[in-house]
Amino acid sequence: MIELHPGACRRDEAPAREIGAGGRERVPTEEQLAEGQRRFIVQTAHELRTPLAALRLELEEALLHRDTADPYAALKKALHSAERLENTVIALLSSQTLGERRRQAPLHGE
């Protein structure tokens, strides 16, 4: 699974909190915040799409072959996919919480 960091910046971008000239904290622009949020949403959508697609496929297969499919096996596979989806959501929430804490934490020396 990809590790998600909503507050993370690419190397060519300025970090969200930076000490500028004169020792003042540089606040990110609305544009920078919006771009970071957009990247996080796109990454989130991709992370959620895979387990959802697997769950749907497993359920469709079980319905399509209902005369020969083993209901227990189909449910077990679907449960595994639901667990993957749940773990992805937990990772996203943890990542978001961590990003919020980092943004709220005072800089060293403050």
N, C-alpha and C positions, 0 to 999 in steps of 0.2 A: 504494500500500500504506500502511496505517496504521502510523505509527511507534509502537512499543511501549516503554513505560517502566515496568517492574515496581515501581520504587521511587517513581514519581511519585504525588503526592497531588492531590486536587481542591483548588480554591481555599479551600473551606470547611473543610479538614482541616489539622491541624498537620503539619509536615514530620516525617520519621522522626527527625531529629536537630535538637534545638532547645535553645538555652541558656535555661534558666528563671531564675526569681528567684534571686539569690545566685550566678550564674555557673555553675550546675550543668547538666549535660546532661540533657535530658528524654528518657527511654527510652520508645518506643512501647509501648502496652499489647498484650496478646495479642490482644485484640479488634481493634485497629487493624491489627495484622500479618495476622490471619486475613482481614479485609475486603480488604486490599490484595492478598493472595494470591488470594482468590476473584475479584476483578475481573480480575486478570491471567489466571487460568484461563479465565474467560468470554471475554475478548478473544482469547486464544490459540485457543480452540475456533472462534470466528467466523472468524479469519484462516485457519485450516487447512481449514475446511469448503468454501470456494469452489473452490480448486484441486482438492480431492478430488472434488467433485461434477462438475467439468468433465472430469476424467480418467475417471470412471465413465461419464458420458454418452457421451464419445467412443468408449470401448471397447464399450459396449452398442450404439451405432449401427453400429459396424463389424461386430459379430456379427449384428445384426438384418438388415443389408443385405449379407451376405457374398457374395452372388452378383453384386452390382453395385459394391460398395465397392472402392476402391483400397487394398490393404493398406499400401502405402508411405505414402500420405497419412494413413491412420488411425494408423499408428505414429508418424509425424512429429508429428501433433497430440497424441497421447498423451505423447510425449516432451516437448513444449512444456509441457504441463500438469504433468508430473512435475518439470520444471525450476522452474516457478512454486512448486510445493509445497516443493521443496528450498530455494529462496530464502527462502520464508516461515519455514521451520524455522531457517535460518541467522540470519535477522533476530531471531527469538525468542531463540535462544541468545546472540547478541551482546547483545541487550537485557538479558537476565538477568545476564550477566557484568558488564555496565556497572552495573547496579543493585547487584550484590554489591560491586563496587569502591567505589561511592559510599557504601554503608552502612559499609564498613570503613575508609574514609578518615578521618583525624583532622580535626577542625574546625580552622579557622584560629585560631592563637594557642595551640594546645595544645602 
